Amino acid sequence: MYYRNNNSSGGTFIFILIVVLIILIFIEHIHGSDVYNNGICTYCGGTYEFQQAVGHQYLTDYIYVCNKCGRLIQIPDYYPPK
C-alpha cells in the first residue's frame, strides 16, 4: 500500500502561498512608484501634491492630486514632499 505524507504537502502549499503574497506586494509597490512618476503628472506635466490618506483594515492608500489638471492617483506608498 502507498501512504501519502500529508505534512510535507501542507508545508509546501503554505510556503508557496507566502512567496506568492510577497511577490504580489512587491509588484504593487513597483506599480505605485511608476504611477507616481517622481511626483510629475504624465498628462500635463504638473506636480502631484499629497491630498489625504485612506485607511483600510490592513493597509493605507495615499491620494495625490495634480496641481494643474486635478488628476487623482491612489497608491499604497507615501512620498513625503520635497
BELURKA-V489912 format. One record per residue. N is the residue number from 1. PSI is psi in degrees with one decimal (* if undefined). OMEGA is omega in degrees with one decimal (NA if undefined). Layout:
N | PSI | OMEGA
N | PSI | OMEGA
//
This chain:
1 | 151.2 | 179.6
2 | 125.1 | 178.1
3 | 132.5 | -179.3
4 | 134.5 | 178.0
5 | 102.6 | -176.2
6 | -22.3 | -176.9
7 | -42.1 | -176.9
8 | -34.1 | -179.4
9 | -34.5 | 177.0
10 | -40.4 | 177.7
11 | -38.5 | 178.2
12 | -43.2 | 179.0
13 | -44.5 | 179.7
14 | -41.1 | 177.9
15 | -46.6 | 179.1
16 | -40.3 | 178.6
17 | -43.2 | 178.8
18 | -42.9 | 178.9
19 | -42.5 | 179.1
20 | -41.7 | 178.7
21 | -41.3 | 177.9
22 | -42.2 | 178.5
23 | -42.2 | 179.1
24 | -39.8 | 177.8
25 | -40.2 | 178.0
26 | -42.9 | 178.4
27 | -40.1 | 178.2
28 | -40.9 | 179.4
29 | -43.1 | 178.9
30 | -41.5 | 179.5
31 | -40.0 | 179.0
32 | -41.2 | 179.9
33 | -30.9 | 175.6
34 | -41.2 | 179.6
35 | -40.6 | -179.2
36 | -34.7 | 173.2
37 | 46.5 | -179.7
38 | 28.7 | 176.4
39 | 10.0 | -178.6
40 | 127.4 | 179.6
41 | 132.1 | -178.6
42 | -15.6 | -178.2
43 | -43.8 | -173.5
44 | -10.2 | -179.9
45 | 3.8 | 176.4
46 | -178.0 | 179.9
47 | 146.2 | 177.6
48 | 136.4 | 176.0
49 | 140.3 | -179.6
50 | 130.9 | -179.8
51 | -59.2 | -178.1
52 | 165.6 | 175.1
53 | 135.9 | -179.9
54 | 114.0 | -177.3
55 | 136.6 | 173.7
56 | -173.4 | -176.2
57 | -44.6 | -175.1
58 | -5.0 | -178.4
59 | 168.3 | 179.2
60 | 133.2 | 173.1
61 | 147.5 | -178.0
62 | 134.8 | -177.2
63 | 130.2 | 178.0
64 | 147.5 | -179.0
65 | 136.3 | 175.8
66 | 135.1 | -177.2
67 | -12.1 | 178.1
68 | -59.0 | -173.2
69 | -11.6 | 178.3
70 | 11.3 | 179.7
71 | 134.9 | 178.3
72 | 139.8 | 169.4
73 | 145.5 | 178.4
74 | 116.1 | -176.1
75 | 161.3 | -176.6
76 | 7.9 | -176.9
77 | 144.0 | 176.9
78 | 125.2 | 176.4
79 | 109.1 | -177.9
80 | 149.5 | 179.8
81 | 145.9 | -178.3
82 | * | NA
//
